[in-house]
Structures are given as C-alpha cells and as structure tokens.
Amino acid sequence: MDKGDREAYYMHDATGISGGRVRGEVVGIVPAAGKGTRLGPLPVSKEILPLGFWEVPAPGARAKVASHFLLEHLARAGIRNVYMVVASGKADIVRCLGEGRDVGVHLLYRVMDDSPGTPFTVDSLYPFVRGKTCALGFPDILFSASRAYEALLHRLEQGAAQIVLGLFPAAQPELVDMVAWDEATARVHDIHIKPAHSGLAFTWGIAAWRPEFTEFLHTHLAGARDDPQVLAELESAAQRDEVYMGDVIRAAIVTGLRTEAVVVSDQPYLDIGTPENLRHAMRTFPTSGRQT
C-alpha cells in the first residue's frame, strides 16, 4: 500500500465529525510510562506485545503489536499528531513504533524518568498540548468499536461539555472506574473508582477534552511531582497510594467542569495488563487489519 492509499484508508471515516473538524487541533495522548508489574517480567514492554498479524499477501507475515490497535482508532478519527509518553526504560517502544507511519499517525515521544501515576504522565505533555483538544487512550486497552473517537469528538463539538468519556460495559466493576451518569442528558455526575460493589453498568476507557481540562489537570497537580508532601495530600484525598485519572476527573466535576459520556461499545474492553486477559487477547486477535 503506497502513502496515498494508506492516508485514504485511515482518513475516510473522519468526515462525520462536524465536517471532519473539531475547533482547534485535536491531538492524541497515549500514556505508556507505567511499570506493568501485573504481568511480571516480560521480554518487551507490554505496549508492544505481539497480538496477531497484519493481513498481508502470502507468504508474508508481520506482527501487529498492542499499541497498533489504539493508534488505528485515533487515525480513523482523523487524529494525526499523537503524543506518547514512555518511561526511560522503554526505548523498545520507540524502536518498534517509530514515527507511526504504519497506522497513519505522526508519533511524538516524551521520555519520563519516573511517573507517580497516569495523571502526572498526561500532565507532562502540558507544554505541547495546551490550547488543543485532546483525545486520550491507553495502549493496553483493546476494543473493537471503530468509530469510538469520532463519537467522542462529535459530542464535544456539538455539546457544552469540557470532558467527554467513552463508555463500555464493565465486566469487572471492582477493577475499574464506574461512571454514574444520566443517559438522557449524557451528563456525568460521579466516578466510583474500583468499588467493591456497584449497581452501575458502565466504565470509561477513552476520553476527549477541551483545553479547559488540560489547564485544570495542570493546576490540580501543580507541585505534586516535585513536592512529596503535596503528592501525599493528593493520595490521601484519593484514599490510596496512587492518584488515578478518575480522581482528577471527579475533582473537575466537583469544580463545575461539565463532563458528559457516550456509550461507544456494547462490549467490554479488554485490559491486557493481566495474564488472563493477555492470553485471551492472543487467542482473539490472530489476524487483524491491513498491512500498510
């Protein structure tokens, strides 16, 4: 597939979002600075674990890695510039994904020596993404809804929200952020993080937001990365030893940033951060997508 065909393949779905545009530039954010301890020692970073193969003319074959799935989703929504934050020990991700040409995006990397948690990883991109609409995705979360980001960006453009969450049915509520929302208005009222029991049905797996939330995130975390006392206060408020992205979104809701949600799939996403789910993914994705 030559460059023109590749660009056409990844851009053809983007026209459904207000003529293919959201006010200002939309950039992708992919945090990959975690240690991945749930899987134990691995020969490569979990973000580039092989999960099947690209469809290619016989007899060729080429491995498709975990991050490719998320990058494809972003590309199909017309998002070209994607910022990926990697830990200093994950140079193999850069070697594997390169510039992102295989999936029709332009990958830009930021190296982070040590991240206290996902919100800090995302906020490390503040100098590069301030003033832009952001679309967040996690490279170890797999889903098949091909128009998921289009739905989020459409809601963000058409509504009054500063944040839009992409919802999935929750397979294991005790392990995820459960979303309390009003389906009629799409408004999110609260996020219950890893509840022992829940009557809620949906969790969020992707998100998009306007610059207002980027500013809120930056202000909310100000000083915490360099000041252990400030970080301890945030962790105390979260009632655990790590601050999650859901904690910051909850705080944003409390301060009045309108947060809405869109159901983007009728199937749960698959988090390959556990051995059981990784085995399932390897069985589920033997061949996927086209060779670029």
ZIRAFEN-V183536 format. One record per residue. RES is the residue in three letters. SS is DSSP state (@ for helix, = for strand, . for the rest). PHI is phi in degrees with one decimal (999 if undefined). PSI is psi in degrees with one decimal (999 if undefined). Layout:
res;ss;phi;psi
RES;SS;PHI;PSI
RES;SS;PHI;PSI
This chain:
res;ss;phi;psi
MET;.;999;123.3
ASP;.;-81.5;176.5
LYS;@;-60.0;-42.5
GLY;@;-63.3;-44.2
ASP;@;-63.9;-39.6
ARG;@;-62.9;-46.1
GLU;@;-64.4;-39.4
ALA;@;-64.5;-39.8
TYR;@;-60.9;-42.1
TYR;@;-87.3;-15.8
MET;@;-99.3;-11.2
HIS;.;-68.2;-21.1
ASP;.;-89.4;-5.6
ALA;@;-81.6;-9.1
THR;@;-77.0;-8.3
GLY;@;-80.4;-3.1
ILE;.;-102.0;90.8
SER;.;45.5;52.3
GLY;.;73.0;20.4
GLY;.;87.0;9.5
ARG;.;-130.0;143.1
VAL;.;-119.1;143.1
ARG;.;-51.9;126.1
GLY;.;78.1;175.0
GLU;.;-74.8;141.1
VAL;=;-104.6;126.1
VAL;=;-120.3;149.7
GLY;=;-91.1;145.6
ILE;=;-125.1;124.0
VAL;=;-128.0;101.9
PRO;=;-78.6;126.7
ALA;=;-142.0;41.1
ALA;.;-105.6;6.7
GLY;.;-76.8;167.0
LYS;.;-89.4;-17.2
GLY;.;63.4;39.4
THR;@;-70.8;-20.0
ARG;@;-64.9;-26.1
LEU;@;-92.2;-6.3
GLY;.;74.0;-170.2
PRO;.;-62.6;135.6
LEU;.;-129.3;151.3
PRO;.;-72.3;-22.3
VAL;.;-140.1;167.0
SER;.;-61.3;143.3
LYS;@;-61.8;-25.7
GLU;@;-67.1;-16.5
ILE;@;-122.5;25.1
LEU;.;-64.8;133.0
PRO;=;-65.4;133.2
LEU;=;-133.0;73.2
GLY;=;91.1;-161.4
PHE;=;-137.6;153.1
TRP;=;-69.1;150.8
GLU;=;-75.0;119.9
VAL;.;-136.7;157.7
PRO;.;-60.9;138.3
ALA;.;-60.6;147.2
PRO;.;-97.5;16.9
GLY;.;-71.5;163.1
ALA;.;-156.9;146.8
ARG;.;-146.4;130.9
ALA;=;-67.5;141.3
LYS;=;-108.5;126.8
VAL;=;-100.8;167.7
ALA;@;-54.1;-46.8
SER;@;-63.7;-25.9
HIS;@;-57.6;-35.0
PHE;@;-64.4;-47.0
LEU;@;-64.6;-44.3
LEU;@;-62.2;-35.2
GLU;@;-62.6;-44.2
HIS;@;-59.3;-44.3
LEU;@;-64.4;-42.9
ALA;@;-63.8;-38.8
ARG;@;-65.8;-23.5
ALA;.;-86.9;6.6
GLY;.;83.5;12.3
ILE;.;-86.5;118.9
ARG;.;-99.7;-45.1
ASN;=;-92.9;119.8
VAL;=;-124.3;123.5
TYR;=;-95.8;124.7
MET;=;-117.4;124.4
VAL;=;-98.9;120.0
VAL;=;-118.2;149.5
ALA;=;-70.6;156.3
SER;.;-62.3;-21.5
GLY;.;-93.1;12.0
LYS;.;-115.7;43.7
ALA;@;-63.9;-20.2
ASP;@;-64.9;-26.8
ILE;@;-64.0;-45.3
VAL;@;-64.3;-42.4
ARG;@;-63.2;-37.2
CYS;@;-76.0;-48.4
LEU;@;-86.3;-25.9
GLY;.;57.5;-135.7
GLU;.;-83.7;-4.8
GLY;.;89.3;9.0
ARG;@;-61.0;-31.8
ASP;@;-58.6;-27.7
VAL;@;-119.4;13.9
GLY;.;78.1;25.5
VAL;.;-123.9;167.7
HIS;=;-109.7;106.0
LEU;=;-85.4;132.0
LEU;=;-122.4;131.8
TYR;=;-109.1;144.3
ARG;=;-126.7;130.0
VAL;=;-94.4;131.1
MET;=;-123.9;121.4
ASP;.;-65.6;-43.7
ASP;.;-154.7;121.6
SER;.;-113.1;128.0
PRO;.;-70.6;-13.4
GLY;.;168.1;169.4
THR;@;-56.1;-43.3
PRO;@;-57.0;-37.3
PHE;@;-70.5;-35.5
THR;@;-62.2;-46.6
VAL;@;-64.1;-43.0
ASP;@;-67.5;-21.4
SER;.;-63.2;-16.2
LEU;.;-90.2;2.3
TYR;@;-49.0;-45.7
PRO;@;-62.6;-21.6
PHE;@;-97.7;-26.0
VAL;@;-113.9;-3.5
ARG;.;-59.4;139.3
GLY;.;82.9;0.3
LYS;.;-114.7;155.7
THR;=;-76.2;134.7
CYS;=;-117.2;142.7
ALA;=;-122.4;118.8
LEU;=;-101.5;137.5
GLY;=;-148.5;157.5
PHE;=;-113.5;128.6
PRO;.;-70.1;-13.8
ASP;.;-101.2;10.6
ILE;=;-111.2;118.9
LEU;=;-107.1;139.4
PHE;.;-153.1;160.6
SER;.;-106.5;-3.4
ALA;.;-70.0;103.4
SER;.;-71.6;-21.1
ARG;.;-109.0;24.2
ALA;@;-60.5;-48.7
TYR;@;-70.7;-31.3
GLU;@;-60.3;-42.0
ALA;@;-62.8;-41.5
LEU;@;-65.2;-46.6
LEU;@;-67.6;-34.3
HIS;@;-64.3;-44.3
ARG;@;-64.4;-40.0
LEU;@;-64.4;-38.8
GLU;@;-74.1;-38.9
GLN;@;-86.3;-24.9
GLY;.;-102.9;-164.1
ALA;.;-109.3;10.1
ALA;.;-78.0;149.5
GLN;.;-93.0;-22.9
ILE;=;-133.6;137.6
VAL;=;-128.2;128.0
LEU;=;-101.7;140.1
GLY;=;-94.0;118.9
LEU;=;-97.5;145.6
PHE;=;-132.9;148.9
PRO;=;-58.5;140.8
ALA;.;-92.8;118.5
ALA;.;-79.3;-34.7
GLN;.;-135.6;84.1
PRO;@;-54.6;-31.7
GLU;@;-70.5;-7.5
LEU;@;-112.3;-0.4
VAL;.;-135.2;179.0
ASP;=;-88.0;115.1
MET;=;-90.6;136.0
VAL;=;-105.5;122.2
ALA;=;-94.1;115.0
TRP;=;-146.3;163.9
ASP;.;-102.6;108.9
GLU;.;-61.6;-32.1
ALA;.;-67.5;-38.0
THR;.;-105.3;-11.1
ALA;.;73.0;2.9
ARG;=;-78.5;134.9
VAL;=;-91.3;128.6
HIS;=;-100.5;-29.2
ASP;=;-165.8;164.0
ILE;=;-129.0;125.0
HIS;=;-102.1;114.5
ILE;=;-91.6;116.2
LYS;.;48.2;55.8
PRO;.;-70.9;144.6
ALA;.;-63.6;-35.6
HIS;.;-140.4;145.1
SER;.;-152.3;138.6
GLY;.;-95.1;3.0
LEU;.;-82.8;156.9
ALA;.;-105.6;-25.6
PHE;=;-120.4;147.6
THR;=;-117.9;164.9
TRP;=;-104.7;145.7
GLY;=;-127.8;-19.0
ILE;=;-140.3;166.0
ALA;=;-155.7;158.4
ALA;=;-139.6;147.2
TRP;=;-151.1;160.3
ARG;.;-86.6;169.7
PRO;@;-56.6;-24.8
GLU;@;-59.1;-37.9
PHE;@;-75.4;-33.5
THR;@;-57.9;-43.0
GLU;@;-67.2;-41.1
PHE;@;-61.6;-47.1
LEU;@;-57.6;-45.4
HIS;@;-63.3;-42.6
THR;@;-69.8;-41.5
HIS;@;-61.1;-35.5
LEU;.;-96.5;1.7
ALA;.;-51.8;125.9
GLY;.;84.1;-17.1
ALA;.;-68.1;-33.7
ARG;.;-70.6;-31.1
ASP;.;-100.4;-12.3
ASP;.;-121.2;106.1
PRO;@;-55.8;-32.2
GLN;@;-67.5;-43.0
VAL;@;-64.7;-42.4
LEU;@;-62.2;-42.6
ALA;@;-61.2;-37.0
GLU;@;-65.5;-40.4
LEU;@;-66.3;-41.6
GLU;@;-66.8;-36.3
SER;@;-64.3;-41.4
ALA;@;-64.6;-33.7
ALA;@;-81.3;-12.5
GLN;.;62.8;37.5
ARG;.;-160.9;175.3
ASP;.;-92.4;17.9
GLU;.;-149.9;139.7
VAL;.;-93.4;126.3
TYR;.;-98.1;163.5
MET;@;-60.4;-35.2
GLY;@;-62.0;-32.1
ASP;@;-63.1;-42.9
VAL;@;-69.8;-38.7
ILE;@;-64.6;-40.6
ARG;@;-58.1;-46.0
ALA;@;-62.7;-37.3
ALA;@;-65.0;-40.4
ILE;@;-61.5;-44.1
VAL;@;-61.0;-37.5
THR;@;-81.3;-4.9
GLY;.;108.2;2.8
LEU;.;-72.2;121.0
ARG;.;-69.3;125.5
THR;=;-120.5;128.5
GLU;=;-123.7;170.8
ALA;=;-140.6;153.0
VAL;=;-134.3;130.5
VAL;=;-74.5;118.0
VAL;.;-105.2;-7.6
SER;.;-155.6;149.4
ASP;.;-97.5;7.8
GLN;.;-122.4;143.8
PRO;.;-62.0;151.1
TYR;.;-77.7;168.8
LEU;=;-117.8;115.5
ASP;=;-92.1;110.1
ILE;.;-84.3;16.2
GLY;.;-78.7;0.3
THR;.;-120.6;150.2
PRO;@;-56.3;-42.0
GLU;@;-62.0;-46.9
ASN;@;-69.7;-33.2
LEU;@;-65.4;-42.2
ARG;@;-60.6;-41.8
HIS;@;-62.4;-42.2
ALA;@;-63.5;-40.1
MET;@;-65.7;-29.2
ARG;@;-79.7;-28.6
THR;@;-84.1;-30.1
PHE;.;-116.9;61.1
PRO;.;-68.2;-37.6
THR;=;-142.9;130.5
SER;=;-154.6;131.0
GLY;=;78.2;173.6
ARG;=;-102.7;145.8
GLN;.;-64.4;135.0
THR;.;-108.1;999
